[in-house]
């Protein structure tokens, strides 16, 4: 049974930093693309960043230069380092695992971790 468990959320002041972690189990982590999404109250869930199984990252425009996604295949964990946080970054952040193959239906979500940016 695939499982994703996020941690590291919390309350931070504008301009501050947080590092989110997503620990994976139950599947071969190194062969999966890993993504971070977020959902603010009353808004659609949106992609924040993705890192492929081949370790290629890409980012949504609104976080480029502020957020960094990395993965540690030895620890089956993906991270999201968030710097220069803004109040509009407040959301529940979700981890997602997907297969690089378009023929695969493999897709799992974590339960989410709350990030609140406020003074």
PDB file as gemmi writes it, atoms N, CA and C in Angstrom:
CRYST1    1.000    1.000    1.000  90.00  90.00  90.00 P 1                      
ATOM      1  N   UNK A   1       0.843  -1.191   0.000  1.00  0.00           N  
ATOM      2  CA  UNK A   1       0.000   0.000   0.000  1.00  0.00           C  
ATOM      3  C   UNK A   1       0.881   1.245   0.000  1.00  0.00           C  
ATOM      4  N   UNK A   2       0.766   2.056  -1.068  1.00  0.00           N  
ATOM      5  CA  UNK A   2       1.547   3.284  -1.139  1.00  0.00           C  
ATOM      6  C   UNK A   2       1.069   4.278  -0.095  1.00  0.00           C  
ATOM      7  N   UNK A   3       2.004   4.991   0.479  1.00  0.00           N  
ATOM      8  CA  UNK A   3       1.658   5.984   1.495  1.00  0.00           C  
ATOM      9  C   UNK A   3       2.611   7.160   1.399  1.00  0.00           C  
ATOM     10  N   UNK A   4       2.066   8.365   1.559  1.00  0.00           N  
ATOM     11  CA  UNK A   4       2.836   9.598   1.576  1.00  0.00           C  
ATOM     12  C   UNK A   4       2.465  10.368   2.841  1.00  0.00           C  
ATOM     13  N   UNK A   5       3.475  10.781   3.598  1.00  0.00           N  
ATOM     14  CA  UNK A   5       3.227  11.487   4.850  1.00  0.00           C  
ATOM     15  C   UNK A   5       4.018  12.788   4.842  1.00  0.00           C  
ATOM     16  N   UNK A   6       3.272  13.899   4.806  1.00  0.00           N  
ATOM     17  CA  UNK A   6       3.913  15.221   4.821  1.00  0.00           C  
ATOM     18  C   UNK A   6       4.164  15.687   6.252  1.00  0.00           C  
ATOM     19  N   UNK A   7       5.152  16.537   6.404  1.00  0.00           N  
ATOM     20  CA  UNK A   7       5.443  17.169   7.686  1.00  0.00           C  
ATOM     21  C   UNK A   7       6.201  18.474   7.433  1.00  0.00           C  
ATOM     22  N   UNK A   8       6.297  19.297   8.474  1.00  0.00           N  
ATOM     23  CA  UNK A   8       7.086  20.513   8.387  1.00  0.00           C  
ATOM     24  C   UNK A   8       6.286  21.787   8.248  1.00  0.00           C  
ATOM     25  N   UNK A   9       4.981  21.680   8.131  1.00  0.00           N  
ATOM     26  CA  UNK A   9       4.170  22.887   8.036  1.00  0.00           C  
ATOM     27  C   UNK A   9       4.105  23.618   9.364  1.00  0.00           C  
ATOM     28  N   UNK A  10       3.512  24.806   9.325  1.00  0.00           N  
ATOM     29  CA  UNK A  10       3.365  25.582  10.549  1.00  0.00           C  
ATOM     30  C   UNK A  10       3.086  27.038  10.255  1.00  0.00           C  
ATOM     31  N   UNK A  11       3.235  27.849  11.285  1.00  0.00           N  
ATOM     32  CA  UNK A  11       3.014  29.289  11.196  1.00  0.00           C  
ATOM     33  C   UNK A  11       4.367  29.987  11.072  1.00  0.00           C  
ATOM     34  N   UNK A  12       4.477  30.869  10.098  1.00  0.00           N  
ATOM     35  CA  UNK A  12       5.732  31.589   9.874  1.00  0.00           C  
ATOM     36  C   UNK A  12       5.397  33.024   9.483  1.00  0.00           C  
ATOM     37  N   UNK A  13       6.273  33.944   9.824  1.00  0.00           N  
ATOM     38  CA  UNK A  13       6.067  35.346   9.472  1.00  0.00           C  
ATOM     39  C   UNK A  13       6.430  35.590   8.009  1.00  0.00           C  
ATOM     40  N   UNK A  14       5.847  36.610   7.408  1.00  0.00           N  
ATOM     41  CA  UNK A  14       6.237  36.960   6.035  1.00  0.00           C  
ATOM     42  C   UNK A  14       7.742  37.170   5.931  1.00  0.00           C  
ATOM     43  N   UNK A  15       8.317  36.642   4.856  1.00  0.00           N  
ATOM     44  CA  UNK A  15       9.757  36.711   4.679  1.00  0.00           C  
ATOM     45  C   UNK A  15      10.506  35.525   5.264  1.00  0.00           C  
ATOM     46  N   UNK A  16       9.814  34.700   6.040  1.00  0.00           N  
ATOM     47  CA  UNK A  16      10.437  33.557   6.677  1.00  0.00           C  
ATOM     48  C   UNK A  16      10.556  32.351   5.773  1.00  0.00           C  
ATOM     49  N   UNK A  17      11.026  31.262   6.358  1.00  0.00           N  
ATOM     50  CA  UNK A  17      11.273  30.030   5.605  1.00  0.00           C  
ATOM     51  C   UNK A  17      10.690  28.822   6.333  1.00  0.00           C  
ATOM     52  N   UNK A  18      10.361  27.827   5.545  1.00  0.00           N  
ATOM     53  CA  UNK A  18       9.941  26.521   6.051  1.00  0.00           C  
ATOM     54  C   UNK A  18      10.470  25.458   5.106  1.00  0.00           C  
ATOM     55  N   UNK A  19      10.701  24.260   5.633  1.00  0.00           N  
ATOM     56  CA  UNK A  19      11.029  23.129   4.780  1.00  0.00           C  
ATOM     57  C   UNK A  19      10.011  22.023   5.024  1.00  0.00           C  
ATOM     58  N   UNK A  20       9.293  21.672   3.970  1.00  0.00           N  
ATOM     59  CA  UNK A  20       8.348  20.575   4.036  1.00  0.00           C  
ATOM     60  C   UNK A  20       9.030  19.277   3.629  1.00  0.00           C  
ATOM     61  N   UNK A  21       8.607  18.194   4.256  1.00  0.00           N  
ATOM     62  CA  UNK A  21       9.104  16.861   3.905  1.00  0.00           C  
ATOM     63  C   UNK A  21       7.926  15.963   3.560  1.00  0.00           C  
ATOM     64  N   UNK A  22       8.168  15.014   2.678  1.00  0.00           N  
ATOM     65  CA  UNK A  22       7.156  14.013   2.329  1.00  0.00           C  
ATOM     66  C   UNK A  22       7.850  12.663   2.304  1.00  0.00           C  
ATOM     67  N   UNK A  23       7.521  11.829   3.281  1.00  0.00           N  
ATOM     68  CA  UNK A  23       8.113  10.498   3.380  1.00  0.00           C  
ATOM     69  C   UNK A  23       7.224   9.495   2.667  1.00  0.00           C  
ATOM     70  N   UNK A  24       7.827   8.740   1.766  1.00  0.00           N  
ATOM     71  CA  UNK A  24       7.080   7.782   0.953  1.00  0.00           C  
ATOM     72  C   UNK A  24       7.372   6.356   1.382  1.00  0.00           C  
ATOM     73  N   UNK A  25       6.382   5.498   1.232  1.00  0.00           N  
ATOM     74  CA  UNK A  25       6.560   4.075   1.507  1.00  0.00           C  
ATOM     75  C   UNK A  25       5.584   3.269   0.667  1.00  0.00           C  
ATOM     76  N   UNK A  26       5.896   1.993   0.505  1.00  0.00           N  
ATOM     77  CA  UNK A  26       4.974   1.106  -0.186  1.00  0.00           C  
ATOM     78  C   UNK A  26       5.119   1.060  -1.697  1.00  0.00           C  
ATOM     79  N   UNK A  27       6.112   1.769  -2.250  1.00  0.00           N  
ATOM     80  CA  UNK A  27       6.369   1.726  -3.685  1.00  0.00           C  
ATOM     81  C   UNK A  27       7.835   2.084  -3.936  1.00  0.00           C  
ATOM     82  N   UNK A  28       8.265   1.885  -5.169  1.00  0.00           N  
ATOM     83  CA  UNK A  28       9.658   2.171  -5.527  1.00  0.00           C  
ATOM     84  C   UNK A  28       9.803   3.658  -5.798  1.00  0.00           C  
ATOM     85  N   UNK A  29      10.211   4.371  -4.774  1.00  0.00           N  
ATOM     86  CA  UNK A  29      10.245   5.836  -4.788  1.00  0.00           C  
ATOM     87  C   UNK A  29      11.083   6.391  -5.936  1.00  0.00           C  
ATOM     88  N   UNK A  30      12.230   5.791  -6.183  1.00  0.00           N  
ATOM     89  CA  UNK A  30      13.177   6.356  -7.149  1.00  0.00           C  
ATOM     90  C   UNK A  30      12.639   6.353  -8.581  1.00  0.00           C  
ATOM     91  N   UNK A  31      11.617   5.573  -8.847  1.00  0.00           N  
ATOM     92  CA  UNK A  31      11.084   5.469 -10.211  1.00  0.00           C  
ATOM     93  C   UNK A  31       9.871   6.365 -10.445  1.00  0.00           C  
ATOM     94  N   UNK A  32       9.501   7.160  -9.456  1.00  0.00           N  
ATOM     95  CA  UNK A  32       8.293   7.976  -9.546  1.00  0.00           C  
ATOM     96  C   UNK A  32       8.625   9.470  -9.593  1.00  0.00           C  
ATOM     97  N   UNK A  33       7.798  10.196 -10.325  1.00  0.00           N  
ATOM     98  CA  UNK A  33       7.831  11.654 -10.274  1.00  0.00           C  
ATOM     99  C   UNK A  33       7.144  12.083  -8.984  1.00  0.00           C  
ATOM    100  N   UNK A  34       7.686  13.120  -8.355  1.00  0.00           N  
ATOM    101  CA  UNK A  34       7.123  13.615  -7.097  1.00  0.00           C  
ATOM    102  C   UNK A  34       6.786  15.101  -7.244  1.00  0.00           C  
ATOM    103  N   UNK A  35       5.638  15.460  -6.708  1.00  0.00           N  
ATOM    104  CA  UNK A  35       5.169  16.842  -6.855  1.00  0.00           C  
ATOM    105  C   UNK A  35       4.663  17.375  -5.529  1.00  0.00           C  
ATOM    106  N   UNK A  36       4.681  18.696  -5.426  1.00  0.00           N  
ATOM    107  CA  UNK A  36       4.014  19.407  -4.342  1.00  0.00           C  
ATOM    108  C   UNK A  36       2.902  20.255  -4.956  1.00  0.00           C  
ATOM    109  N   UNK A  37       1.721  20.153  -4.366  1.00  0.00           N  
ATOM    110  CA  UNK A  37       0.581  20.977  -4.716  1.00  0.00           C  
ATOM    111  C   UNK A  37       0.173  21.763  -3.484  1.00  0.00           C  
ATOM    112  N   UNK A  38      -0.666  22.758  -3.706  1.00  0.00           N  
ATOM    113  CA  UNK A  38      -1.227  23.469  -2.569  1.00  0.00           C  
ATOM    114  C   UNK A  38      -2.673  23.874  -2.874  1.00  0.00           C  
ATOM    115  N   UNK A  39      -3.420  24.041  -1.801  1.00  0.00           N  
ATOM    116  CA  UNK A  39      -4.813  24.462  -1.938  1.00  0.00           C  
ATOM    117  C   UNK A  39      -5.143  25.449  -0.834  1.00  0.00           C  
ATOM    118  N   UNK A  40      -5.468  26.666  -1.251  1.00  0.00           N  
ATOM    119  CA  UNK A  40      -5.876  27.704  -0.324  1.00  0.00           C  
ATOM    120  C   UNK A  40      -7.391  27.646  -0.169  1.00  0.00           C  
ATOM    121  N   UNK A  41      -7.926  28.168   0.942  1.00  0.00           N  
ATOM    122  CA  UNK A  41      -9.367  28.147   1.154  1.00  0.00           C  
ATOM    123  C   UNK A  41     -10.123  28.788   0.001  1.00  0.00           C  
ATOM    124  N   UNK A  42     -11.098  28.072  -0.526  1.00  0.00           N  
ATOM    125  CA  UNK A  42     -11.925  28.606  -1.600  1.00  0.00           C  
ATOM    126  C   UNK A  42     -11.292  28.587  -2.969  1.00  0.00           C  
ATOM    127  N   UNK A  43     -10.111  27.979  -3.076  1.00  0.00           N  
ATOM    128  CA  UNK A  43      -9.409  27.956  -4.359  1.00  0.00           C  
ATOM    129  C   UNK A  43      -9.160  26.519  -4.811  1.00  0.00           C  
ATOM    130  N   UNK A  44      -8.849  26.381  -6.102  1.00  0.00           N  
ATOM    131  CA  UNK A  44      -8.517  25.077  -6.660  1.00  0.00           C  
ATOM    132  C   UNK A  44      -7.124  24.648  -6.191  1.00  0.00           C  
ATOM    133  N   UNK A  45      -6.934  23.344  -6.142  1.00  0.00           N  
ATOM    134  CA  UNK A  45      -5.597  22.819  -5.854  1.00  0.00           C  
ATOM    135  C   UNK A  45      -4.690  23.117  -7.064  1.00  0.00           C  
ATOM    136  N   UNK A  46      -3.473  23.586  -6.773  1.00  0.00           N  
ATOM    137  CA  UNK A  46      -2.566  23.963  -7.854  1.00  0.00           C  
ATOM    138  C   UNK A  46      -1.191  23.370  -7.667  1.00  0.00           C  
ATOM    139  N   UNK A  47      -0.532  23.132  -8.795  1.00  0.00           N  
ATOM    140  CA  UNK A  47       0.821  22.583  -8.774  1.00  0.00           C  
ATOM    141  C   UNK A  47       1.807  23.661  -8.353  1.00  0.00           C  
ATOM    142  N   UNK A  48       2.671  23.301  -7.404  1.00  0.00           N  
ATOM    143  CA  UNK A  48       3.710  24.220  -6.933  1.00  0.00           C  
ATOM    144  C   UNK A  48       5.048  23.879  -7.576  1.00  0.00           C  
ATOM    145  N   UNK A  49       5.420  22.598  -7.489  1.00  0.00           N  
ATOM    146  CA  UNK A  49       6.719  22.168  -8.021  1.00  0.00           C  
ATOM    147  C   UNK A  49       6.679  20.675  -8.265  1.00  0.00           C  
ATOM    148  N   UNK A  50       7.520  20.235  -9.182  1.00  0.00           N  
ATOM    149  CA  UNK A  50       7.606  18.819  -9.517  1.00  0.00           C  
ATOM    150  C   UNK A  50       9.069  18.451  -9.729  1.00  0.00           C  
ATOM    151  N   UNK A  51       9.428  17.241  -9.319  1.00  0.00           N  
ATOM    152  CA  UNK A  51      10.764  16.732  -9.610  1.00  0.00           C  
ATOM    153  C   UNK A  51      10.590  15.342 -10.203  1.00  0.00           C  
ATOM    154  N   UNK A  52      11.193  15.129 -11.351  1.00  0.00           N  
ATOM    155  CA  UNK A  52      10.995  13.865 -12.043  1.00  0.00           C  
ATOM    156  C   UNK A  52      11.842  12.755 -11.417  1.00  0.00           C  
ATOM    157  N   UNK A  53      11.571  11.539 -11.852  1.00  0.00           N  
ATOM    158  CA  UNK A  53      12.375  10.401 -11.407  1.00  0.00           C  
ATOM    159  C   UNK A  53      13.835  10.595 -11.821  1.00  0.00           C  
ATOM    160  N   UNK A  54      14.035  11.344 -12.892  1.00  0.00           N  
ATOM    161  CA  UNK A  54      15.378  11.657 -13.350  1.00  0.00           C  
ATOM    162  C   UNK A  54      15.996  12.871 -12.701  1.00  0.00           C  
ATOM    163  N   UNK A  55      15.312  13.387 -11.647  1.00  0.00           N  
ATOM    164  CA  UNK A  55      15.822  14.494 -10.823  1.00  0.00           C  
ATOM    165  C   UNK A  55      15.797  15.843 -11.535  1.00  0.00           C  
ATOM    166  N   UNK A  56      14.856  16.037 -12.438  1.00  0.00           N  
ATOM    167  CA  UNK A  56      14.684  17.328 -13.103  1.00  0.00           C  
ATOM    168  C   UNK A  56      13.548  18.086 -12.431  1.00  0.00           C  
ATOM    169  N   UNK A  57      13.836  19.261 -11.861  1.00  0.00           N  
ATOM    170  CA  UNK A  57      12.787  20.031 -11.196  1.00  0.00           C  
ATOM    171  C   UNK A  57      12.124  21.039 -12.144  1.00  0.00           C  
ATOM    172  N   UNK A  58      10.898  21.369 -11.845  1.00  0.00           N  
ATOM    173  CA  UNK A  58      10.273  22.518 -12.478  1.00  0.00           C  
ATOM    174  C   UNK A  58       9.277  23.126 -11.510  1.00  0.00           C  
ATOM    175  N   UNK A  59       8.986  24.414 -11.732  1.00  0.00           N  
ATOM    176  CA  UNK A  59       8.262  25.201 -10.743  1.00  0.00           C  
ATOM    177  C   UNK A  59       7.161  26.027 -11.385  1.00  0.00           C  
ATOM    178  N   UNK A  60       6.132  26.288 -10.589  1.00  0.00           N  
ATOM    179  CA  UNK A  60       5.141  27.277 -10.990  1.00  0.00           C  
ATOM    180  C   UNK A  60       5.795  28.653 -10.970  1.00  0.00           C  
ATOM    181  N   UNK A  61       5.339  29.528 -11.840  1.00  0.00           N  
ATOM    182  CA  UNK A  61       5.958  30.850 -11.951  1.00  0.00           C  
ATOM    183  C   UNK A  61       5.957  31.604 -10.627  1.00  0.00           C  
ATOM    184  N   UNK A  62       4.899  31.433  -9.847  1.00  0.00           N  
ATOM    185  CA  UNK A  62       4.754  32.244  -8.636  1.00  0.00           C  
ATOM    186  C   UNK A  62       5.685  31.805  -7.505  1.00  0.00           C  
ATOM    187  N   UNK A  63       6.421  30.695  -7.670  1.00  0.00           N  
ATOM    188  CA  UNK A  63       7.362  30.275  -6.629  1.00  0.00           C  
ATOM    189  C   UNK A  63       8.797  30.206  -7.144  1.00  0.00           C  
ATOM    190  N   UNK A  64       8.974  30.400  -8.437  1.00  0.00           N  
ATOM    191  CA  UNK A  64      10.319  30.321  -9.009  1.00  0.00           C  
ATOM    192  C   UNK A  64      11.244  31.335  -8.346  1.00  0.00           C  
ATOM    193  N   UNK A  65      12.386  30.846  -7.890  1.00  0.00           N  
ATOM    194  CA  UNK A  65      13.355  31.700  -7.218  1.00  0.00           C  
ATOM    195  C   UNK A  65      13.174  31.747  -5.708  1.00  0.00           C  
ATOM    196  N   UNK A  66      12.039  31.256  -5.219  1.00  0.00           N  
ATOM    197  CA  UNK A  66      11.782  31.263  -3.779  1.00  0.00           C  
ATOM    198  C   UNK A  66      11.729  29.841  -3.199  1.00  0.00           C  
ATOM    199  N   UNK A  67      11.191  28.902  -3.965  1.00  0.00           N  
ATOM    200  CA  UNK A  67      11.021  27.532  -3.499  1.00  0.00           C  
ATOM    201  C   UNK A  67      11.992  26.618  -4.249  1.00  0.00           C  
ATOM    202  N   UNK A  68      12.433  25.552  -3.556  1.00  0.00           N  
ATOM    203  CA  UNK A  68      13.310  24.555  -4.168  1.00  0.00           C  
ATOM    204  C   UNK A  68      12.819  23.165  -3.804  1.00  0.00           C  
ATOM    205  N   UNK A  69      12.618  22.333  -4.822  1.00  0.00           N  
ATOM    206  CA  UNK A  69      12.214  20.955  -4.596  1.00  0.00           C  
ATOM    207  C   UNK A  69      13.427  20.055  -4.792  1.00  0.00           C  
ATOM    208  N   UNK A  70      13.601  19.127  -3.866  1.00  0.00           N  
ATOM    209  CA  UNK A  70      14.688  18.146  -3.960  1.00  0.00           C  
ATOM    210  C   UNK A  70      14.160  16.787  -3.529  1.00  0.00           C  
ATOM    211  N   UNK A  71      14.925  15.755  -3.846  1.00  0.00           N  
ATOM    212  CA  UNK A  71      14.544  14.417  -3.427  1.00  0.00           C  
ATOM    213  C   UNK A  71      15.780  13.663  -2.941  1.00  0.00           C  
ATOM    214  N   UNK A  72      15.544  12.765  -1.990  1.00  0.00           N  
ATOM    215  CA  UNK A  72      16.595  11.888  -1.473  1.00  0.00           C  
ATOM    216  C   UNK A  72      16.090  10.465  -1.638  1.00  0.00           C  
ATOM    217  N   UNK A  73      16.544   9.803  -2.669  1.00  0.00           N  
ATOM    218  CA  UNK A  73      16.053   8.460  -2.954  1.00  0.00           C  
ATOM    219  C   UNK A  73      16.486   7.450  -1.893  1.00  0.00           C  
ATOM    220  N   UNK A  74      17.590   7.718  -1.219  1.00  0.00           N  
ATOM    221  CA  UNK A  74      18.027   6.812  -0.156  1.00  0.00           C  
ATOM    222  C   UNK A  74      17.086   6.869   1.042  1.00  0.00           C  
ATOM    223  N   UNK A  75      16.438   8.017   1.226  1.00  0.00           N  
ATOM    224  CA  UNK A  75      15.513   8.189   2.351  1.00  0.00           C  
ATOM    225  C   UNK A  75      14.049   8.135   1.922  1.00  0.00           C  
ATOM    226  N   UNK A  76      13.811   7.912   0.638  1.00  0.00           N  
ATOM    227  CA  UNK A  76      12.430   7.881   0.115  1.00  0.00           C  
ATOM    228  C   UNK A  76      11.662   9.144   0.515  1.00  0.00           C  
ATOM    229  N   UNK A  77      12.304  10.275   0.368  1.00  0.00           N  
ATOM    230  CA  UNK A  77      11.717  11.526   0.828  1.00  0.00           C  
ATOM    231  C   UNK A  77      11.923  12.626  -0.212  1.00  0.00           C  
ATOM    232  N   UNK A  78      10.881  13.437  -0.367  1.00  0.00           N  
ATOM    233  CA  UNK A  78      10.968  14.639  -1.197  1.00  0.00           C  
ATOM    234  C   UNK A  78      10.766  15.846  -0.294  1.00  0.00           C  
ATOM    235  N   UNK A  79      11.473  16.915  -0.619  1.00  0.00           N  
ATOM    236  CA  UNK A  79      11.451  18.122   0.204  1.00  0.00           C  
ATOM    237  C   UNK A  79      11.000  19.325  -0.607  1.00  0.00           C  
ATOM    238  N   UNK A  80      10.463  20.302   0.102  1.00  0.00           N  
ATOM    239  CA  UNK A  80      10.168  21.590  -0.508  1.00  0.00           C  
ATOM    240  C   UNK A  80      10.701  22.664   0.430  1.00  0.00           C  
ATOM    241  N   UNK A  81      11.792  23.288   0.033  1.00  0.00           N  
ATOM    242  CA  UNK A  81      12.344  24.404   0.793  1.00  0.00           C  
ATOM    243  C   UNK A  81      11.657  25.669   0.322  1.00  0.00           C  
ATOM    244  N   UNK A  82      11.026  26.369   1.248  1.00  0.00           N  
ATOM    245  CA  UNK A  82      10.267  27.566   0.914  1.00  0.00           C  
ATOM    246  C   UNK A  82      10.895  28.764   1.611  1.00  0.00           C  
ATOM    247  N   UNK A  83      11.383  29.696   0.836  1.00  0.00           N  
ATOM    248  CA  UNK A  83      12.001  30.922   1.352  1.00  0.00           C  
ATOM    249  C   UNK A  83      11.179  32.132   0.938  1.00  0.00           C  
ATOM    250  N   UNK A  84      11.440  33.251   1.591  1.00  0.00           N  
ATOM    251  CA  UNK A  84      10.754  34.516   1.272  1.00  0.00           C  
ATOM    252  C   UNK A  84       9.244  34.314   1.199  1.00  0.00           C  
ATOM    253  N   UNK A  85       8.709  33.662   2.199  1.00  0.00           N  
ATOM    254  CA  UNK A  85       7.292  33.328   2.188  1.00  0.00           C  
ATOM    255  C   UNK A  85       6.422  34.574   2.260  1.00  0.00           C  
ATOM    256  N   UNK A  86       5.279  34.498   1.568  1.00  0.00           N  
ATOM    257  CA  UNK A  86       4.320  35.595   1.506  1.00  0.00           C  
ATOM    258  C   UNK A  86       2.986  35.127   2.064  1.00  0.00           C  
ATOM    259  N   UNK A  87       2.159  36.054   2.509  1.00  0.00           N  
ATOM    260  CA  UNK A  87       0.836  35.643   3.011  1.00  0.00           C  
ATOM    261  C   UNK A  87       0.041  34.832   1.982  1.00  0.00           C  
ATOM    262  N   UNK A  88       0.215  35.125   0.713  1.00  0.00           N  
ATOM    263  CA  UNK A  88      -0.511  34.379  -0.324  1.00  0.00           C  
ATOM    264  C   UNK A  88       0.005  32.946  -0.517  1.00  0.00           C  
ATOM    265  N   UNK A  89       1.085  32.580   0.165  1.00  0.00           N  
ATOM    266  CA  UNK A  89       1.540  31.199   0.144  1.00  0.00           C  
ATOM    267  C   UNK A  89       0.788  30.345   1.168  1.00  0.00           C  
ATOM    268  N   UNK A  90      -0.057  30.964   1.957  1.00  0.00           N  
ATOM    269  CA  UNK A  90      -0.850  30.230   2.944  1.00  0.00           C  
ATOM    270  C   UNK A  90      -1.768  29.235   2.262  1.00  0.00           C  
ATOM    271  N   UNK A  91      -1.653  27.972   2.651  1.00  0.00           N  
ATOM    272  CA  UNK A  91      -2.433  26.902   2.015  1.00  0.00           C  
ATOM    273  C   UNK A  91      -2.123  25.589   2.716  1.00  0.00           C  
ATOM    274  N   UNK A  92      -2.902  24.576   2.363  1.00  0.00           N  
ATOM    275  CA  UNK A  92      -2.531  23.204   2.703  1.00  0.00           C  
ATOM    276  C   UNK A  92      -1.666  22.693   1.568  1.00  0.00           C  
ATOM    277  N   UNK A  93      -0.508  22.160   1.914  1.00  0.00           N  
ATOM    278  CA  UNK A  93       0.440  21.658   0.913  1.00  0.00           C  
ATOM    279  C   UNK A  93       0.375  20.133   0.884  1.00  0.00           C  
ATOM    280  N   UNK A  94       0.232  19.605  -0.334  1.00  0.00           N  
ATOM    281  CA  UNK A  94       0.083  18.172  -0.535  1.00  0.00           C  
ATOM    282  C   UNK A  94       1.231  17.622  -1.368  1.00  0.00           C  
ATOM    283  N   UNK A  95       1.651  16.434  -1.030  1.00  0.00           N  
ATOM    284  CA  UNK A  95       2.645  15.689  -1.783  1.00  0.00           C  
ATOM    285  C   UNK A  95       1.911  14.708  -2.713  1.00  0.00           C  
ATOM    286  N   UNK A  96       2.461  14.513  -3.894  1.00  0.00           N  
ATOM    287  CA  UNK A  96       1.838  13.590  -4.850  1.00  0.00           C  
ATOM    288  C   UNK A  96       2.908  12.767  -5.552  1.00  0.00           C  
ATOM    289  N   UNK A  97       2.629  11.495  -5.707  1.00  0.00           N  
ATOM    290  CA  UNK A  97       3.521  10.585  -6.431  1.00  0.00           C  
ATOM    291  C   UNK A  97       2.803  10.102  -7.676  1.00  0.00           C  
ATOM    292  N   UNK A  98       3.477  10.155  -8.811  1.00  0.00           N  
ATOM    293  CA  UNK A  98       2.909   9.675 -10.071  1.00  0.00           C  
ATOM    294  C   UNK A  98       3.976   8.922 -10.859  1.00  0.00           C  
ATOM    295  N   UNK A  99       3.505   8.126 -11.793  1.00  0.00           N  
ATOM    296  CA  UNK A  99       4.432   7.416 -12.656  1.00  0.00           C  
ATOM    297  C   UNK A  99       4.830   8.305 -13.833  1.00  0.00           C  
ATOM    298  N   UNK A 100       6.065   8.222 -14.294  1.00  0.00           N  
ATOM    299  CA  UNK A 100       6.463   8.967 -15.498  1.00  0.00           C  
ATOM    300  C   UNK A 100       5.763   8.457 -16.768  1.00  0.00           C  
ATOM    301  N   UNK A 101       5.238   7.255 -16.708  1.00  0.00           N  
ATOM    302  CA  UNK A 101       4.602   6.664 -17.879  1.00  0.00           C  
ATOM    303  C   UNK A 101       3.152   7.116 -18.006  1.00  0.00           C  
ATOM    304  N   UNK A 102       2.783   7.596 -19.180  1.00  0.00           N  
ATOM    305  CA  UNK A 102       1.405   8.020 -19.426  1.00  0.00           C  
ATOM    306  C   UNK A 102       0.457   6.833 -19.452  1.00  0.00           C  
ATOM    307  N   UNK A 103       1.030   5.626 -19.543  1.00  0.00           N  
ATOM    308  CA  UNK A 103       0.206   4.424 -19.573  1.00  0.00           C  
ATOM    309  C   UNK A 103      -0.140   3.923 -18.177  1.00  0.00           C  
ATOM    310  N   UNK A 104       0.482   4.530 -17.158  1.00  0.00           N  
ATOM    311  CA  UNK A 104       0.280   4.062 -15.791  1.00  0.00           C  
ATOM    312  C   UNK A 104      -0.777   4.899 -15.079  1.00  0.00           C  
ATOM    313  N   UNK A 105      -1.550   4.241 -14.243  1.00  0.00           N  
ATOM    314  CA  UNK A 105      -2.547   4.948 -13.426  1.00  0.00           C  
ATOM    315  C   UNK A 105      -2.038   5.204 -12.020  1.00  0.00           C  
ATOM    316  N   UNK A 106      -0.761   4.932 -11.787  1.00  0.00           N  
ATOM    317  CA  UNK A 106      -0.209   5.113 -10.441  1.00  0.00           C  
ATOM    318  C   UNK A 106      -0.285   6.583 -10.051  1.00  0.00           C  
ATOM    319  N   UNK A 107      -0.965   6.881  -8.958  1.00  0.00           N  
ATOM    320  CA  UNK A 107      -1.071   8.259  -8.474  1.00  0.00           C  
ATOM    321  C   UNK A 107      -1.557   8.228  -7.031  1.00  0.00           C  
ATOM    322  N   UNK A 108      -0.797   8.852  -6.139  1.00  0.00           N  
ATOM    323  CA  UNK A 108      -1.161   8.885  -4.726  1.00  0.00           C  
ATOM    324  C   UNK A 108      -0.941  10.291  -4.170  1.00  0.00           C  
ATOM    325  N   UNK A 109      -1.821  10.644  -3.243  1.00  0.00           N  
ATOM    326  CA  UNK A 109      -1.736  11.911  -2.521  1.00  0.00           C  
ATOM    327  C   UNK A 109      -1.394  11.664  -1.068  1.00  0.00           C  
ATOM    328  N   UNK A 110      -0.689  12.616  -0.474  1.00  0.00           N  
ATOM    329  CA  UNK A 110      -0.546  12.633   0.961  1.00  0.00           C  
ATOM    330  C   UNK A 110      -1.746  13.316   1.592  1.00  0.00           C  
ATOM    331  N   UNK A 111      -1.729  13.416   2.927  1.00  0.00           N  
ATOM    332  CA  UNK A 111      -2.884  13.976   3.647  1.00  0.00           C  
ATOM    333  C   UNK A 111      -2.814  15.493   3.768  1.00  0.00           C  
ATOM    334  N   UNK A 112      -1.647  16.058   3.474  1.00  0.00           N  
ATOM    335  CA  UNK A 112      -1.485  17.508   3.505  1.00  0.00           C  
ATOM    336  C   UNK A 112      -0.911  18.025   4.806  1.00  0.00           C  
ATOM    337  N   UNK A 113      -0.262  19.181   4.702  1.00  0.00           N  
ATOM    338  CA  UNK A 113       0.270  19.877   5.873  1.00  0.00           C  
ATOM    339  C   UNK A 113      -0.014  21.370   5.719  1.00  0.00           C  
ATOM    340  N   UNK A 114      -0.490  21.988   6.785  1.00  0.00           N  
ATOM    341  CA  UNK A 114      -0.911  23.391   6.722  1.00  0.00           C  
ATOM    342  C   UNK A 114       0.296  24.318   6.836  1.00  0.00           C  
ATOM    343  N   UNK A 115       0.351  25.280   5.937  1.00  0.00           N  
ATOM    344  CA  UNK A 115       1.343  26.357   6.001  1.00  0.00           C  
ATOM    345  C   UNK A 115       0.584  27.672   6.120  1.00  0.00           C  
ATOM    346  N   UNK A 116       0.875  28.425   7.152  1.00  0.00           N  
ATOM    347  CA  UNK A 116       0.239  29.722   7.369  1.00  0.00           C  
ATOM    348  C   UNK A 116       1.313  30.789   7.468  1.00  0.00           C  
ATOM    349  N   UNK A 117       1.220  31.784   6.600  1.00  0.00           N  
ATOM    350  CA  UNK A 117       2.182  32.884   6.583  1.00  0.00           C  
ATOM    351  C   UNK A 117       1.453  34.137   7.060  1.00  0.00           C  
ATOM    352  N   UNK A 118       1.816  34.581   8.252  1.00  0.00           N  
ATOM    353  CA  UNK A 118       1.101  35.700   8.851  1.00  0.00           C  
ATOM    354  C   UNK A 118       1.961  36.353   9.914  1.00  0.00           C  
ATOM    355  N   UNK A 119       1.763  37.654  10.070  1.00  0.00           N  
ATOM    356  CA  UNK A 119       2.472  38.361  11.134  1.00  0.00           C  
ATOM    357  C   UNK A 119       1.607  38.464  12.376  1.00  0.00           C  
TER     358      UNK A 119                                                      
END                                                                             
